[in-house]
């Protein structure tokens, strides 16, 4: 008989060392599983819960998964959301163990999971067969460009489009300067101002309120897993472009970016990203996530909110699509009532993140 998986809450010692531990996960860990992300999401009224899952593999070995849970409360009960997790070689015992563990939690309505595995109809059918209900794409990284840093600098650079390679070389030749400023409030002010240059000062589609960015950037830089890069194309002292990169887990992520439209040197944005990738390779990161594109079948759809950004990102590599979210429903009647009636009313009254959508 196969060895069952087990689920328990993490110890204080494990939580204190969380960012190092997620790197040992089967998927290598990701920004949304990190301690800084957990603290950032408190601004949305979500409380972090840290779980440790020991799961059997088909070979008979056991793999340990450190899973971050974001707990929220609604009128009909509590809910758990495991962003981009848990990811296991064999999901069946993990789902069974998580169902048993969650069923013992008083007032828990549903557990939303999203294993960080490449999307296929076969994998979706497998999870539905385990009693999960397919939900929506929750993360912008569900469809994204992920670059393999393990291949090394030369091979990675050669994999970029000719245009990106030409832009990087041209920006370097013309004196475009890249710096990593200290994470001060002045740095954050400059970063946010550049993000707002899009759409006539409104910013990019889906932008959060200013307080969220300050919290996010502060938590990640304080944890040592966040970096700001500024690019300069003149001697004015004002950056022409900026990006924020997270390095929690083995996958680094290009989280935020912005630039002034009045550039004097082309190619600065490409050089910024290439500089960040080189730093991440030196730090032993294995992948670099460009954080969000349309699905592959909508890459040429100009009505998609990520269309413009995707045209730039796709010059670095192809789109990879990961699994959507799935609901492990613990109380079907209450869950159906929430989905069909209460949720729409409650979120009109109480503003907040609709994580249980």
Secondary structure, 3 states (H helix, E strand, C coil): CCCCCEEEECCHHHHHCHHHHHCCCCCCCCHHHCHHHHHHHHHHCCEEEEEEEEEECCCCCEEEEEEEEEEEEECCEEEEEECCCCCCCCHHHHHHHHHHHHHCCCCEEEEEECCCCECCHHHHHHHHHCCCEECCCCCHHHEECEEEHHHCHHHHHHHCCHHHHHHHHHHHHCCCEEECCCCCHHHHHHHHHHHCCHHHHCCCCCCCCHHHHHHHHHHHHHHCCEEEEEEECCCCCCCCEEEEEECCCCEEEEEEEEECCCCCCCCHHHHHHHHHHHHHHHCCCCEEECCCCCCHHHCCCCCCCCHHHHHHHCCCCCCEEECCCEEEECCHHHHHHHHHHHHHHHHHHCCCCCCCC
